[in-house]
């Protein structure tokens, strides 16, 4: 399996764009949650760019749902940009696409 590559960029106070490449699976989920959780702030926006994320298993899905729940709890937002077809399918099959807001572009995600 491919490693998960994570790149974090700050787009202003409380606004983060996280680019994910590879696979968000059991091996990567806990470490990624450790990086993601502190970025979720009240009134903040965390955008996950999933265009290069090729695989998402139940552990990765759990991280996305935890992040989404925490963002809502603190009054922030979590957005997912254009996930790969396989990732989008996982979200659809599990019903997570009804919980996590998906956007086509970064601009759309930052204003949504």
C-alpha positions as CSV (number, residue, x, y, z in Angstrom):
1,X,0.0,0.0,0.0
2,X,1.1,3.6,-0.6
3,X,1.9,5.9,2.2
4,X,-0.3,8.9,2.9
5,X,1.4,12.2,2.1
6,X,-0.1,15.2,4.0
7,X,0.7,18.8,3.2
8,X,-0.8,21.5,5.4
9,X,-1.1,25.2,4.2
10,X,-2.6,28.0,6.2
11,X,-4.9,30.3,4.1
12,X,-5.5,32.9,6.8
13,X,-6.4,32.7,10.5
14,X,-8.3,29.5,11.2
15,X,-8.3,28.5,7.5
16,X,-6.3,25.4,6.5
17,X,-5.9,23.5,3.3
18,X,-4.7,20.0,3.7
19,X,-3.6,18.1,0.6
20,X,-3.8,14.4,0.9
21,X,-2.1,12.0,-1.5
22,X,-2.0,8.2,-1.4
23,X,-4.1,6.1,0.9
24,X,-5.9,7.0,4.1
25,X,-6.1,3.6,5.7
26,X,-5.5,1.9,9.1
27,X,-1.8,2.5,9.0
28,X,-2.2,6.2,8.4
29,X,-5.5,7.1,10.1
30,X,-4.3,7.7,13.7
31,X,-1.3,9.8,12.7
32,X,-3.4,11.9,10.3
33,X,-6.0,12.4,13.1
34,X,-3.2,13.7,15.3
35,X,-2.3,16.3,12.6
36,X,-5.9,17.2,11.7
37,X,-7.6,17.6,15.1
38,X,-5.6,20.6,16.4
39,X,-6.4,22.5,13.2
40,X,-10.2,22.3,13.8
41,X,-11.0,25.6,15.4
42,X,-14.2,27.6,16.3
43,X,-15.4,29.5,13.2
44,X,-12.5,28.0,11.3
45,X,-12.4,26.2,7.9
46,X,-10.5,23.0,7.2
47,X,-10.4,22.0,3.5
48,X,-9.2,18.5,2.7
49,X,-8.0,18.4,-0.9
50,X,-8.7,14.8,-1.9
51,X,-7.9,14.9,-5.6
52,X,-4.8,12.7,-5.0
53,X,-6.3,10.5,-2.3
54,X,-6.8,7.2,-4.1
55,X,-8.0,4.9,-1.2
56,X,-10.1,5.4,1.9
57,X,-10.9,2.5,4.3
58,X,-13.1,2.4,7.4
59,X,-10.3,3.8,9.6
60,X,-9.9,6.8,7.2
61,X,-13.6,7.2,7.0
62,X,-13.8,7.3,10.8
63,X,-11.2,10.2,10.8
64,X,-13.2,12.2,8.3
65,X,-16.4,11.7,10.3
66,X,-14.7,12.5,13.6
67,X,-13.3,15.7,12.0
68,X,-16.6,16.6,10.6
69,X,-18.3,16.1,14.0
70,X,-15.7,18.1,15.8
71,X,-15.9,21.0,13.3
72,X,-19.7,21.2,13.8
73,X,-19.3,20.9,17.6
74,X,-17.0,23.9,17.8
75,X,-18.7,26.0,15.1
76,X,-16.2,25.3,12.3
77,X,-16.4,23.8,8.9
78,X,-14.8,20.8,7.2
79,X,-14.9,20.5,3.4
80,X,-13.6,17.8,1.1
81,X,-12.5,18.8,-2.4
82,X,-13.2,16.6,-5.4
83,X,-12.3,13.2,-4.0
84,X,-11.0,10.5,-6.3
85,X,-13.7,8.2,-7.8
86,X,-12.9,5.3,-5.4
87,X,-13.0,7.6,-2.4
88,X,-16.2,9.2,-3.5
89,X,-17.7,5.8,-4.0
90,X,-16.8,4.8,-0.4
91,X,-18.4,7.9,0.9
92,X,-21.6,7.3,-1.1
93,X,-21.9,3.6,-0.1
94,X,-21.6,4.4,3.6
95,X,-23.8,7.5,3.5
96,X,-20.9,9.7,4.6
97,X,-21.5,11.9,1.6
98,X,-24.6,13.1,3.3
99,X,-22.5,14.2,6.3
100,X,-19.3,15.6,4.8
101,X,-19.6,18.6,2.5
102,X,-17.9,17.9,-0.8
103,X,-16.9,20.8,-3.2
104,X,-15.5,20.8,-6.7
105,X,-12.9,23.6,-6.2
106,X,-10.8,25.2,-3.4
107,X,-12.6,28.5,-3.9
108,X,-16.0,26.9,-3.5
109,X,-14.8,25.1,-0.3
110,X,-13.4,28.2,1.3
111,X,-16.6,30.2,0.8
112,X,-19.1,27.3,1.5
